[in-house]
């Protein structure tokens, strides 16, 4: 929501247009989750073509989205065919789980095995988010203005992550823009080295050069077959702001 105007993320407003609003508008910007009715509409369309639904969502500790999905599922006549999973993460990390789900389906695995593997994967994915300015966290109400002012004065740049319980926490804090990019990359590489077969995803807010730099550095160290790069959705952009970026890593635990 921008001022009094509401937009459906990725449908009524695209990342590029929202970034323009972020830079030019002083109106208050808020996010809210889809309604149960919106979920039911989608579920009805999907179940008409498929036997069952796997519904993967942003961490319930970060959003009420999954609760809306649960309410919608219970209101249908086919609730036993809807399998709702808490990803316990967000953004590019959630995207990696969706890609994994699609790959497991393509392999022809059974429904229960797919769900089990996705739940295991949700425990083995991490995301590291660089915050180039505290301005947007203050604007969205996620950061106390007094703390934000002091942090800005000291040129502090936080790097956020999502812990195993699904909460956003601070992974590190550095001084200066260049250091925040380097530290974000270091944290992602450290985690990727602790797991087997790491996969990578990068989401950015009007920062394609930074995303490509991250990608280049990741390829040097791991030479992965693919690094997914995408523009961050408005729901994330409203908090991290222009120039922010996130690196997500999905892997398997070392034996």
N, C-alpha and C positions, 0 to 999 in steps of 0.2 A: 504494500500500500504506500502510495506517494501522496502525502497530504490527504485529500478526501477521495482521491482516485484509487481504485483497486484494479489490479491486473493479475491475470492467471499466468504464473511463471511458465516461460517457454512456449506459451500458447498466444497470449495477448501481448506479451512483451518479451523481446529477445535480449540476450546479454549485451549486444552492441548498443541497443537503444537505452537499456537501463544504465549502462556505463555513462552515456551522455547525460542522463538525468542526475547521476551521482555527482558529476562534475559541475553541472550548471544550476541545479535546484537546491534551495535551502530548506525545502519542505521536509517535515518529519517523515521518515521511512520506516515502515514496520513490516513484519512477515506474519503470516498465519497459515495454519494447516488446511488442507482440503476438507470439505464437509463429508460426512458419511454418505450423503446423497450422491456426491460426486464419485465416490468409490463404488457405490452400488451400480451406478450407470456404467462404469467401466467393467465391473465384474459381470454384469448381465451380457454385455457385448462379447466378452472373452469366453464365457462358459457356453455360449451358443455355438462356438466353433471348436472348443477343446474340452477334454475330459476333466481337467483339474487346473487349479491356479496356484502358482507360487508367488506370493506377494512380499517382496523384499523392501524394507523401509529404513529410513534414517533412525538412528538411535532414539529410543523412547525417552531417554534422559535429556535429549536435546529438542524434542518436538512432540507435540500431541498427535502427529500424523498417524502413527500406528494405532492409536486408540480409535481414531475415526475409521480406520480400515477394519478393526475388530467389530465395531458397532455395525458397520455396513454388512460384514460377513454374516453376523448373527441374524440380520434381518432378512436374509435370503432363504430360499427353500433348498439351496444346495450348499449350505455352510460347511458341510463335511468335505466338500471338494476344494475349499479355499484354505491354503496353508500359509499363514502369515508368519514372517520371520523378522525378528529384530536384528538388523545388521550390526548394531552397537557401534556404528560409525557414521560417516557422512561423506558427501561430495565425491571426489575421485575414488576414495576407498570403497564406497558403496558401488560406484561404477564398476570397479574390478570384480566385485562379488556378482554383479549382474552378468558380466561377461563370462565368469566362471559357470554360472547357472546355465547360460545358453550353451556353453561347450559340453557340459555334463548331459544336457538334454540331447544334443546332437550325437553324443556317444551311445545313446540308447539306454542309459542307466534307468533303473526303476525309480519311481517317485520317492519312496522312503529313503533310498540310498542318496539321491540327489539332495534331499532335505538335510540328511545327516552330514553330508560333506560340506554343505553350505554353512551349517552351524559351526563346524570345525574351522572352516575358512574364516568365518567372522571373528574367531579368536586368534587368527594369525594374519591380520591385516592392520597396518598402521598408516596414519596420515600425519604429515607435518606441514603446518600452515604458517607462512611468513606474513607478518603484519607490518607493512611499510610505514603506516601512520596510525595513530590512535584516534584520529578525527572521526572515523566512521563508527568505531566501537562506541564512542561517546554519543554520537548522533543517534545511533540505534538503541541507546540505553543499556548496552551490555557492559559499559565501563563507567564507573563513577567519574564525574567531571573533575573533581579535585585530583584524583589519582591520574586521570588522563592529562590534566594540565602539567602536573609534576613530571610525568613520564615524557611528555613532549618537550618540556624544558630541558630535561637531561638527555634528550635524543634516544630514549630507550625504545628498542624494537623487540616485541615479544614473538616467540614462536610457539604456536599452540599445537596440541595433539589431542587425541581422544583416548582415554584410558580404557582398561579392560572392562570396566563397568558401563562404558558408554558416555562418560562425562567429558566435557572439554576441560583440559587443564593446561597449564603453562609448561612447556617442555624445556624452554630456555629463554634467556633474555640477554640481548647484546646491545651495544651502542653503535649506531651508524647503519646506513642502508646496505653498504657492501657486506658488512659482517653478518647481517641477518640472512642474506642469500646464501653465503658460504656455510653458515651454521645450519640452516635448514637442509642443505644438501648433505652435510656431514652426518646429521641425525638420520636421514633417510638411508644413506649408504651403510651406516653402522647397523641399522636394523636389517637391511637387505643381506648383509654378510652373516647375520645370525640365523638365517633361514635357508631352506633349500629351494631352488627353482624360483627365485623372486620374479614377480611381474610388476610392472610400473605404470602408474597413471599420473598425469600432471594436469591440474586445473588452474587457470590463471584469470585475473581480472584486468583486461586490457593491457596485458604484459606478455605479448608473444615472444619478445626477445629473451626475456627471463626464462620462459618455458623452454625455449629452444636451447638455452645455455644449460639448464638443468638436464635436458635430454642428452645433450652432447657429453656432459660429464658422466652421466649414468652409463652411456654406451661405452665410454672408455674403460670403465671399471668392470662392467658386467657383460657387455655385448649382447643384450637381450634381443630376441627376435622382433620384439615390438615394444614401443613406448607410446601409450595412448596420451595424446594431448588434446585438451578440450577447453573451451571457455567456461568459466565458473558460472553457475546459474545465478540469477538475481537474488535468490534466497540466501546465498552465501556471500555474494558481492556486497550486499548491503552492510555486512558486518566487517569484512576485511578491507574493503575499499580498493580504489584504483591502484594498480601496481602490485597487489597481493598475489600470491601463488601457493599452491599446495602440491606436495609430492606424496603419492600413496604407494605403498608397497604391500603386495600379497605374496606370501610364501608358505612353505611347509616347515613344521618344526623339525629341528635336527634330532636324530635319534641319540 
